[in-house]
Amino acid sequence: MAVTPCWYFDKKELRITPSSLDGIDYDTELRYRKDGARFIQDTGTKMDLGYNTMATGVVYFHRFYMFHSFRNFPRYVTASCCLFLAGKVEETPKKCKDIIKAAKGFLTDAKFATFGDDPKEEVMTLERILLQTIKFDLQVEHPYYFLLKYAKCLKGDKQKLQKMVQMAWTFVNDSLCTTLCLQWEPEVIAVALMYLAGKLSKFEVMDWTGRTPKHLRWWDMFIEDVTMDLLEDICHQVLDLYSQPQTNPMPDSPPLPPAPQIQHASVRAAITHSENTRSPIATIVQGAPIPTVSMIGKTVGKNDSKLVSTNGELSKMIVDPLKPPPLEPPSMFVHAPPHHHSYPPPSFSQPPPSGPPPTTGTLYPVYPPPPQGAPYGSSRPPSYYPSNI
């Protein structure tokens, strides 16, 4: 029986990655991850890809570097490969050469040089390594769907609800620049960022569809045993994106636009990077106006027009970059351990070749095929993905 991969890691594991073992400090690795996520969003937006495609590519990117080092796999080549694969999986395929052409516009000559003499060959070769690294577990769920699903059940002022959902959607976009997708299920992230957006937009949920006496808070009917400490931690990881001042980048880092800032001084001052001294979210936003939050990456594409809403009331409240919700009607469920789609789509129905990947002048090493029965747990990378390659 096939073992389902587990893609969630605790914070200690996120600090003991192949990159850290390769001499890259934690802050630099986080910056590299943010670079790659924003690069995928920028390139995907330029190519009119949908937000699901870009989010899937970012998740592939984060998962890949839990098994490989940034020192040996250039992040922009990996990011382009992740977007290329995500386009196939999300049925918004783009030609490899077109992705490379779009990506080149966001890179300096020095950065684009990491693609080698034959960029297409580099990306195509890396695709096979990416597929084996993510164990052909291609289907990824994102917080967007759960955000819209949960919002349909909330009652209250429609304008305030719309503002809250809009802000939460922006936070989900920007959360892709963090490692939250490696820590928590999309349902949990959606609840946490709706909680944060509700506090910042002054929208307090007093009633909701399906409420019962056992539900102390609106999210209790969707997920169980979510503590306020957990929600606060997720909120702070996203808020840190806005509060961190931009420092001079290392020479190998691409130029980045200024990070969006939370404008209100009391809000900004209350956010710290120490988990032991972080102020509660409710304290941070008390008496503060709604902050001006700009997206790190605008993830709206023409393919999103396929999502035609069956809930006209909610869809009328939604403006760009929030698109109409999916066709599925809202339904209540209690959170369970995440289910993973272990089956690949038809285009990847054949097992990977048993031999090593081609090495025609590429940057990537030859490694043996994974042994039968290799462990799929989240604790450490499988032995056939050595940290020093």
QUIWO-V357038 format. One record per residue. RES is the residue in one small letter. PHI is phi in radians with two decimals (none if undefined). OMEGA is omega in whole degrees, -180 to 180 (999 if undefined). D_LAST is the distance of its C-alpha to the last C-alpha in Angstrom with 1 decimal. Layout:
BEGIN
res->RES phi->PHI omega->OMEGA d_last->D_LAST
res->RES phi->PHI omega->OMEGA d_last->D_LAST
END
This chain:
BEGIN
res->m phi->none omega->-178 d_last->30.2
res->a phi->-1.20 omega->178 d_last->27.0
res->v phi->-1.64 omega->-180 d_last->25.5
res->t phi->-1.32 omega->178 d_last->25.4
res->p phi->-1.10 omega->174 d_last->22.2
res->c phi->-1.96 omega->-172 d_last->22.8
res->w phi->-1.94 omega->-179 d_last->21.4
res->y phi->-2.01 omega->-173 d_last->23.1
res->f phi->-2.23 omega->174 d_last->21.8
res->d phi->-1.51 omega->-172 d_last->23.8
res->k phi->-1.17 omega->177 d_last->23.5
res->k phi->-1.15 omega->180 d_last->22.0
res->e phi->-1.16 omega->179 d_last->19.0
res->l phi->-1.21 omega->178 d_last->18.7
res->r phi->-1.70 omega->179 d_last->18.4
res->i phi->-2.06 omega->-178 d_last->15.7
res->t phi->-1.85 omega->175 d_last->12.8
res->p phi->-0.95 omega->179 d_last->9.0
res->s phi->-1.16 omega->179 d_last->10.4
res->s phi->-1.16 omega->177 d_last->13.1
res->l phi->-1.24 omega->-180 d_last->11.1
res->d phi->-1.73 omega->174 d_last->9.4
res->g phi->1.62 omega->178 d_last->13.0
res->i phi->-1.67 omega->-177 d_last->14.2
res->d phi->-1.26 omega->-171 d_last->17.6
res->y phi->-1.08 omega->-179 d_last->18.9
res->d phi->-1.10 omega->178 d_last->21.4
res->t phi->-1.16 omega->178 d_last->19.1
res->e phi->-1.10 omega->178 d_last->16.8
res->l phi->-1.09 omega->179 d_last->20.1
res->r phi->-1.18 omega->177 d_last->21.2
res->y phi->-1.09 omega->178 d_last->18.1
res->r phi->-1.12 omega->178 d_last->18.8
res->k phi->-1.14 omega->176 d_last->22.5
res->d phi->-0.97 omega->-178 d_last->21.8
res->g phi->-1.14 omega->-180 d_last->20.0
res->a phi->-1.12 omega->-180 d_last->22.8
res->r phi->-1.19 omega->177 d_last->25.5
res->f phi->-1.10 omega->177 d_last->24.1
res->i phi->-1.11 omega->180 d_last->24.2
res->q phi->-1.13 omega->-179 d_last->27.7
res->d phi->-1.14 omega->-180 d_last->29.0
res->t phi->-1.15 omega->179 d_last->27.8
res->g phi->-1.12 omega->178 d_last->29.1
res->t phi->-1.15 omega->179 d_last->32.3
res->k phi->-1.08 omega->-179 d_last->32.8
res->m phi->-1.68 omega->178 d_last->32.5
res->d phi->1.02 omega->174 d_last->34.9
res->l phi->-1.48 omega->-179 d_last->32.5
res->g phi->-1.30 omega->-177 d_last->33.6
res->y phi->-1.13 omega->178 d_last->32.4
res->n phi->-1.15 omega->179 d_last->31.1
res->t phi->-1.11 omega->-180 d_last->28.9
res->m phi->-1.15 omega->179 d_last->27.4
res->a phi->-1.11 omega->177 d_last->27.1
res->t phi->-1.09 omega->177 d_last->25.3
res->g phi->-1.06 omega->180 d_last->22.8
res->v phi->-1.16 omega->179 d_last->22.2
res->v phi->-1.11 omega->175 d_last->21.8
res->y phi->-0.98 omega->-178 d_last->19.1
res->f phi->-1.05 omega->-179 d_last->17.4
res->h phi->-1.12 omega->-179 d_last->17.7
res->r phi->-1.16 omega->-178 d_last->16.6
res->f phi->-1.02 omega->-176 d_last->13.4
res->y phi->-1.47 omega->165 d_last->12.2
res->m phi->-1.45 omega->-179 d_last->13.1
res->f phi->-2.14 omega->-177 d_last->10.1
res->h phi->-2.39 omega->-177 d_last->7.5
res->s phi->-1.67 omega->174 d_last->7.6
res->f phi->-1.11 omega->-178 d_last->10.3
res->r phi->-1.21 omega->-175 d_last->9.0
res->n phi->-1.89 omega->179 d_last->6.7
res->f phi->-2.14 omega->-177 d_last->9.1
res->p phi->-0.96 omega->-170 d_last->12.6
res->r phi->-1.16 omega->-178 d_last->14.9
res->y phi->-1.35 omega->173 d_last->17.8
res->v phi->-1.15 omega->179 d_last->16.3
res->t phi->-1.08 omega->-180 d_last->15.1
res->a phi->-1.08 omega->178 d_last->18.5
res->s phi->-1.11 omega->178 d_last->20.3
res->c phi->-1.13 omega->180 d_last->18.6
res->c phi->-1.10 omega->179 d_last->19.5
res->l phi->-1.20 omega->178 d_last->23.0
res->f phi->-1.06 omega->179 d_last->23.3
res->l phi->-1.20 omega->-180 d_last->22.6
res->a phi->-1.07 omega->178 d_last->24.7
res->g phi->-1.06 omega->177 d_last->27.6
res->k phi->-1.17 omega->-175 d_last->27.7
res->v phi->-1.14 omega->-178 d_last->27.6
res->e phi->-1.56 omega->176 d_last->30.3
res->e phi->1.06 omega->172 d_last->32.4
res->t phi->-2.27 omega->-171 d_last->32.2
res->p phi->-1.19 omega->173 d_last->30.2
res->k phi->-2.25 omega->178 d_last->29.7
res->k phi->-1.17 omega->-179 d_last->28.7
res->c phi->-1.03 omega->-178 d_last->25.3
res->k phi->-1.12 omega->179 d_last->27.0
res->d phi->-1.26 omega->176 d_last->29.2
res->i phi->-1.12 omega->180 d_last->26.4
res->i phi->-1.11 omega->179 d_last->24.8
res->k phi->-1.10 omega->178 d_last->28.3
res->a phi->-1.17 omega->-179 d_last->28.9
res->a phi->-1.13 omega->-177 d_last->25.6
res->k phi->-1.04 omega->-179 d_last->26.3
res->g phi->-1.16 omega->-179 d_last->29.4
res->f phi->-1.76 omega->-174 d_last->27.6
res->l phi->-2.12 omega->170 d_last->25.3
res->t phi->-1.29 omega->179 d_last->26.1
res->d phi->-1.07 omega->180 d_last->25.5
res->a phi->-1.15 omega->179 d_last->22.7
res->k phi->-1.21 omega->-178 d_last->20.9
res->f phi->-1.20 omega->178 d_last->21.7
res->a phi->-1.11 omega->178 d_last->20.3
res->t phi->-1.19 omega->177 d_last->16.7
res->f phi->-1.36 omega->178 d_last->17.8
res->g phi->1.37 omega->-178 d_last->18.1
res->d phi->-1.27 omega->-180 d_last->21.1
res->d phi->-2.23 omega->-176 d_last->21.3
res->p phi->-0.96 omega->-179 d_last->20.6
res->k phi->-1.08 omega->179 d_last->21.8
res->e phi->-1.11 omega->179 d_last->19.6
res->e phi->-1.08 omega->-178 d_last->16.5
res->v phi->-1.17 omega->-179 d_last->17.7
res->m phi->-1.17 omega->177 d_last->18.9
res->t phi->-1.17 omega->-179 d_last->15.7
res->l phi->-1.15 omega->-179 d_last->13.8
res->e phi->-1.02 omega->-180 d_last->16.7
res->r phi->-1.18 omega->176 d_last->15.9
res->i phi->-1.13 omega->178 d_last->12.4
res->l phi->-1.06 omega->-179 d_last->14.3
res->l phi->-1.07 omega->179 d_last->17.0
res->q phi->-1.23 omega->-180 d_last->15.1
res->t phi->-1.14 omega->180 d_last->13.3
res->i phi->-1.53 omega->171 d_last->16.8
res->k phi->1.05 omega->179 d_last->18.2
res->f phi->1.01 omega->176 d_last->20.8
res->d phi->-1.57 omega->-164 d_last->22.6
res->l phi->-1.62 omega->-175 d_last->23.9
res->q phi->-1.41 omega->-177 d_last->27.1
res->v phi->-2.22 omega->174 d_last->27.0
res->e phi->-1.68 omega->-176 d_last->30.1
res->h phi->-2.18 omega->-180 d_last->30.7
res->p phi->-1.13 omega->-177 d_last->33.3
res->y phi->-0.96 omega->-177 d_last->35.4
res->y phi->-1.07 omega->-178 d_last->37.1
res->f phi->-1.23 omega->176 d_last->37.9
res->l phi->-1.03 omega->-180 d_last->39.1
res->l phi->-1.20 omega->-180 d_last->41.7
res->k phi->-1.09 omega->-179 d_last->42.6
res->y phi->-1.24 omega->-178 d_last->43.4
res->a phi->-1.10 omega->-180 d_last->45.2
res->k phi->-1.11 omega->-177 d_last->47.7
res->c phi->-1.58 omega->-176 d_last->48.9
res->l phi->-1.50 omega->179 d_last->49.6
res->k phi->-2.00 omega->179 d_last->53.2
res->g phi->2.54 omega->-180 d_last->54.5
res->d phi->-1.01 omega->-173 d_last->55.2
res->k phi->-1.16 omega->-180 d_last->53.6
res->q phi->-1.15 omega->178 d_last->52.9
res->k phi->-1.17 omega->178 d_last->51.2
res->l phi->-1.10 omega->179 d_last->49.2
res->q phi->-1.07 omega->-180 d_last->48.1
res->k phi->-1.12 omega->179 d_last->47.1
res->m phi->-1.14 omega->-179 d_last->45.1
res->v phi->-1.13 omega->178 d_last->43.3
res->q phi->-1.04 omega->-180 d_last->42.6
res->m phi->-1.18 omega->179 d_last->41.1
res->a phi->-1.09 omega->178 d_last->39.1
res->w phi->-1.08 omega->178 d_last->37.7
res->t phi->-1.10 omega->178 d_last->36.6
res->f phi->-1.10 omega->177 d_last->34.9
res->v phi->-1.10 omega->176 d_last->33.0
res->n phi->-0.92 omega->-174 d_last->31.8
res->d phi->-1.30 omega->179 d_last->30.7
res->s phi->-1.11 omega->178 d_last->29.1
res->l phi->-1.13 omega->178 d_last->26.3
res->c phi->-1.41 omega->176 d_last->25.1
res->t phi->-1.86 omega->177 d_last->24.7
res->t phi->-1.72 omega->-178 d_last->22.7
res->l phi->-1.03 omega->-180 d_last->25.9
res->c phi->-1.17 omega->176 d_last->24.8
res->l phi->-1.65 omega->-176 d_last->22.3
res->q phi->-1.89 omega->-170 d_last->25.1
res->w phi->-2.43 omega->178 d_last->28.3
res->e phi->-1.16 omega->-178 d_last->29.8
res->p phi->-1.06 omega->178 d_last->31.3
res->e phi->-1.09 omega->-179 d_last->34.8
res->v phi->-1.17 omega->179 d_last->34.3
res->i phi->-1.10 omega->180 d_last->32.9
res->a phi->-1.06 omega->-180 d_last->35.8
res->v phi->-1.09 omega->-177 d_last->38.4
res->a phi->-1.09 omega->-177 d_last->37.0
res->l phi->-1.37 omega->170 d_last->37.0
res->m phi->-1.21 omega->176 d_last->40.4
res->y phi->-1.07 omega->179 d_last->41.6
res->l phi->-1.10 omega->-180 d_last->40.3
res->a phi->-1.12 omega->178 d_last->41.9
res->g phi->-1.11 omega->178 d_last->45.1
res->k phi->-1.16 omega->-177 d_last->45.4
res->l phi->-1.26 omega->-179 d_last->44.8
res->s phi->-1.65 omega->179 d_last->47.1
res->k phi->1.08 omega->176 d_last->49.8
res->f phi->-1.83 omega->-179 d_last->49.8
res->e phi->-1.77 omega->-179 d_last->50.7
res->v phi->-1.40 omega->-180 d_last->50.5
res->m phi->-1.80 omega->-177 d_last->53.8
res->d phi->-2.63 omega->-179 d_last->54.1
res->w phi->-2.73 omega->180 d_last->52.0
res->t phi->-1.17 omega->180 d_last->52.7
res->g phi->1.53 omega->-178 d_last->52.4
res->r phi->-1.19 omega->175 d_last->53.0
res->t phi->-2.27 omega->-178 d_last->54.3
res->p phi->-1.01 omega->-178 d_last->55.6
res->k phi->-1.38 omega->-180 d_last->52.4
res->h phi->-1.56 omega->179 d_last->50.3
res->l phi->-1.36 omega->179 d_last->50.3
res->r phi->-2.32 omega->-171 d_last->47.9
res->w phi->-1.09 omega->-177 d_last->47.3
res->w phi->-1.42 omega->-179 d_last->43.7
res->d phi->-1.12 omega->-179 d_last->44.9
res->m phi->-1.47 omega->179 d_last->45.8
res->f phi->-1.87 omega->-179 d_last->42.4
res->i phi->-2.38 omega->-177 d_last->40.0
res->e phi->-1.90 omega->169 d_last->40.9
res->d phi->1.04 omega->174 d_last->40.2
res->v phi->-1.61 omega->-177 d_last->38.7
res->t phi->-1.49 omega->177 d_last->39.6
res->m phi->-1.17 omega->177 d_last->40.5
res->d phi->-1.08 omega->178 d_last->37.9
res->l phi->-1.12 omega->179 d_last->35.2
res->l phi->-1.05 omega->-180 d_last->36.8
res->e phi->-1.08 omega->-179 d_last->37.1
res->d phi->-1.12 omega->179 d_last->33.5
res->i phi->-1.10 omega->179 d_last->32.4
res->c phi->-1.05 omega->-178 d_last->35.0
res->h phi->-1.16 omega->178 d_last->34.0
res->q phi->-1.09 omega->177 d_last->30.3
res->v phi->-1.36 omega->-180 d_last->31.7
res->l phi->-1.09 omega->178 d_last->34.4
res->d phi->-1.05 omega->178 d_last->31.9
res->l phi->-1.07 omega->-176 d_last->30.8
res->y phi->-1.55 omega->-174 d_last->34.3
res->s phi->-1.59 omega->-176 d_last->35.2
res->q phi->-1.25 omega->174 d_last->32.3
res->p phi->-1.23 omega->178 d_last->33.5
res->q phi->-1.32 omega->176 d_last->31.4
res->t phi->-1.81 omega->178 d_last->30.0
res->n phi->-1.12 omega->-177 d_last->29.1
res->p phi->-1.23 omega->175 d_last->25.6
res->m phi->-1.18 omega->-176 d_last->22.9
res->p phi->-0.98 omega->-177 d_last->23.0
res->d phi->-1.58 omega->-180 d_last->20.0
res->s phi->-1.66 omega->179 d_last->21.6
res->p phi->-1.27 omega->175 d_last->23.9
res->p phi->-1.14 omega->-177 d_last->27.6
res->l phi->-2.06 omega->173 d_last->28.5
res->p phi->-1.18 omega->-180 d_last->32.0
res->p phi->-0.98 omega->178 d_last->33.8
res->a phi->-1.18 omega->177 d_last->33.0
res->p phi->-1.10 omega->-175 d_last->35.9
res->q phi->-2.02 omega->170 d_last->38.0
res->i phi->-1.35 omega->-165 d_last->40.3
res->q phi->-1.34 omega->-173 d_last->43.6
res->h phi->-1.26 omega->-173 d_last->45.7
res->a phi->-1.08 omega->-178 d_last->45.4
res->s phi->-1.18 omega->177 d_last->46.1
res->v phi->-1.21 omega->-177 d_last->43.3
res->r phi->-1.10 omega->-177 d_last->40.8
res->a phi->-1.22 omega->-176 d_last->41.9
res->a phi->-1.37 omega->-177 d_last->41.7
res->i phi->-1.59 omega->177 d_last->38.0
res->t phi->-2.16 omega->-179 d_last->35.8
res->h phi->-1.62 omega->179 d_last->32.2
res->s phi->-1.54 omega->-179 d_last->33.2
res->e phi->-1.16 omega->-179 d_last->33.3
res->n phi->-1.41 omega->-176 d_last->36.0
res->t phi->-2.04 omega->-180 d_last->38.3
res->r phi->-1.13 omega->178 d_last->37.9
res->s phi->-1.43 omega->175 d_last->41.2
res->p phi->-1.03 omega->-179 d_last->42.1
res->i phi->-1.03 omega->-179 d_last->41.9
res->a phi->-1.08 omega->178 d_last->45.6
res->t phi->-1.25 omega->-179 d_last->46.4
res->i phi->-1.07 omega->-172 d_last->44.2
res->v phi->-1.62 omega->-177 d_last->46.0
res->q phi->-1.10 omega->177 d_last->49.4
res->g phi->1.33 omega->-179 d_last->51.8
res->a phi->-1.60 omega->176 d_last->49.2
res->p phi->-1.24 omega->178 d_last->49.6
res->i phi->-1.10 omega->-178 d_last->47.1
res->p phi->-1.26 omega->174 d_last->44.2
res->t phi->-1.50 omega->-176 d_last->43.3
res->v phi->-2.02 omega->176 d_last->39.9
res->s phi->-1.84 omega->-177 d_last->38.2
res->m phi->-1.22 omega->172 d_last->35.2
res->i phi->-1.22 omega->176 d_last->31.9
res->g phi->-2.42 omega->179 d_last->31.4
res->k phi->-1.45 omega->-172 d_last->34.3
res->t phi->-1.97 omega->177 d_last->33.3
res->v phi->-2.27 omega->179 d_last->36.4
res->g phi->-2.38 omega->-176 d_last->36.6
res->k phi->-1.17 omega->-179 d_last->39.4
res->n phi->-1.17 omega->-180 d_last->37.9
res->d phi->-1.20 omega->-179 d_last->38.9
res->s phi->-1.14 omega->178 d_last->42.5
res->k phi->-1.21 omega->-176 d_last->42.1
res->l phi->-1.44 omega->-178 d_last->42.3
res->v phi->-1.63 omega->-173 d_last->46.0
res->s phi->-1.42 omega->170 d_last->47.3
res->t phi->-1.67 omega->179 d_last->49.9
res->n phi->-1.96 omega->-174 d_last->50.6
res->g phi->-1.06 omega->-177 d_last->52.6
res->e phi->-1.12 omega->-179 d_last->53.5
res->l phi->-1.25 omega->-176 d_last->49.9
res->s phi->-1.12 omega->178 d_last->48.8
res->k phi->-1.20 omega->-179 d_last->51.6
res->m phi->-1.42 omega->-169 d_last->50.3
res->i phi->-1.69 omega->177 d_last->46.9
res->v phi->-2.14 omega->179 d_last->46.2
res->d phi->-0.97 omega->4 d_last->43.2
res->p phi->-1.54 omega->178 d_last->40.3
res->l phi->-1.52 omega->-177 d_last->41.2
res->k phi->-1.73 omega->178 d_last->41.9
res->p phi->-0.98 omega->-176 d_last->44.2
res->p phi->-1.23 omega->179 d_last->42.9
res->p phi->-1.11 omega->-175 d_last->41.8
res->l phi->-1.20 omega->-175 d_last->44.5
res->e phi->-1.10 omega->177 d_last->44.1
res->p phi->-1.22 omega->-180 d_last->46.9
res->p phi->-1.17 omega->176 d_last->46.1
res->s phi->-2.52 omega->-177 d_last->46.1
res->m phi->-1.62 omega->176 d_last->45.7
res->f phi->-2.63 omega->176 d_last->43.3
res->v phi->-1.73 omega->-175 d_last->42.1
res->h phi->-1.06 omega->176 d_last->38.4
res->a phi->-2.24 omega->177 d_last->36.6
res->p phi->-0.93 omega->-174 d_last->33.0
res->p phi->-1.07 omega->175 d_last->31.0
res->h phi->-1.74 omega->-178 d_last->31.2
res->h phi->-1.96 omega->176 d_last->28.3
res->h phi->-1.44 omega->-177 d_last->29.0
res->s phi->-1.42 omega->-178 d_last->27.0
res->y phi->-1.54 omega->177 d_last->28.5
res->p phi->-1.49 omega->175 d_last->27.0
res->p phi->-1.17 omega->-174 d_last->29.5
res->p phi->-0.94 omega->-176 d_last->31.1
res->s phi->-1.17 omega->179 d_last->28.8
res->f phi->-2.11 omega->-174 d_last->25.9
res->s phi->-1.27 omega->180 d_last->28.1
res->q phi->-1.46 omega->178 d_last->26.6
res->p phi->-1.17 omega->-180 d_last->23.7
res->p phi->-1.12 omega->177 d_last->20.4
res->p phi->-1.00 omega->-176 d_last->20.4
res->s phi->-1.41 omega->-177 d_last->19.5
res->g phi->-1.50 omega->179 d_last->17.7
res->p phi->-1.26 omega->179 d_last->14.3
res->p phi->-1.21 omega->178 d_last->14.2
res->p phi->-1.11 omega->-177 d_last->15.9
res->t phi->-2.27 omega->-177 d_last->14.3
res->t phi->-1.34 omega->176 d_last->17.4
res->g phi->1.29 omega->-178 d_last->16.3
res->t phi->-1.55 omega->180 d_last->13.7
res->l phi->-1.46 omega->-166 d_last->10.9
res->y phi->-1.77 omega->-175 d_last->8.5
res->p phi->-1.38 omega->172 d_last->6.8
res->v phi->-1.49 omega->177 d_last->9.1
res->y phi->-2.38 omega->-177 d_last->8.8
res->p phi->-1.25 omega->177 d_last->12.0
res->p phi->-1.13 omega->-179 d_last->14.4
res->p phi->-1.10 omega->179 d_last->15.1
res->p phi->-1.21 omega->177 d_last->17.7
res->q phi->-1.10 omega->178 d_last->21.2
res->g phi->1.29 omega->179 d_last->22.1
res->a phi->-1.10 omega->-178 d_last->18.7
res->p phi->-1.18 omega->-180 d_last->19.5
res->y phi->-1.98 omega->-174 d_last->19.5
res->g phi->-1.15 omega->-177 d_last->20.6
res->s phi->-1.58 omega->-171 d_last->19.7
res->s phi->-1.13 omega->-180 d_last->19.3
res->r phi->-2.55 omega->178 d_last->15.6
res->p phi->-1.07 omega->175 d_last->12.8
res->p phi->-1.02 omega->-174 d_last->13.3
res->s phi->-1.13 omega->-179 d_last->11.8
res->y phi->-1.48 omega->169 d_last->10.4
res->y phi->-2.03 omega->-177 d_last->7.9
res->p phi->-1.03 omega->-175 d_last->6.0
res->s phi->-1.33 omega->-175 d_last->5.8
res->n phi->-1.75 omega->179 d_last->3.8
res->i phi->-1.65 omega->999 d_last->0.0
END
